[in-house]
Amino acid sequence: MTDIIRIGVEGGKGTGGQHLPFARAAGADGWLYVSGQVPMVAGEVIDGGIVKQSHQAIQNVLAILKEAGYGPEHVVRCGVWLDDARDFMSFNRVFMEYFGANPPARACVQSSMVVDCKVEVDCIAYKKPE
């Protein structure tokens, strides 16, 4: 028996509705690790520039946090991948809207994306176990 919780194993969907072989999040002992989220809705990357895509990627992370009983105030660290380093300041403005009151530690790198999008965001959250 394991004390690890896994969220979204049964139905994670990627581009074109393909099943993804990983959990949307996994956690233990109050820690929650949210898998990287891209600006995808219903298995398709949304159209739009860095601002619109940043909002969607962060909203996808927040939806998983909420499903697990966590909120943005529980986020300890975020990882961010940008397709274009010139989008850094625009991403920061969007990020601040969601995490300005409770800024987590963060890393941000430029990277080619596996899917055709401008940004991916993951996070680690902690909430004292009840």
Secondary structure by P-SEA (a helix, b strand, c coil): ccccccccccccccccccccccccccccccbbbbcccccccccccccccaaaaaaaaaaaaaaaaaaaccccccccbbbbbbccccaaaaaaaaaaaccccccccbbbbbbbbcccccccccbbbbcccc
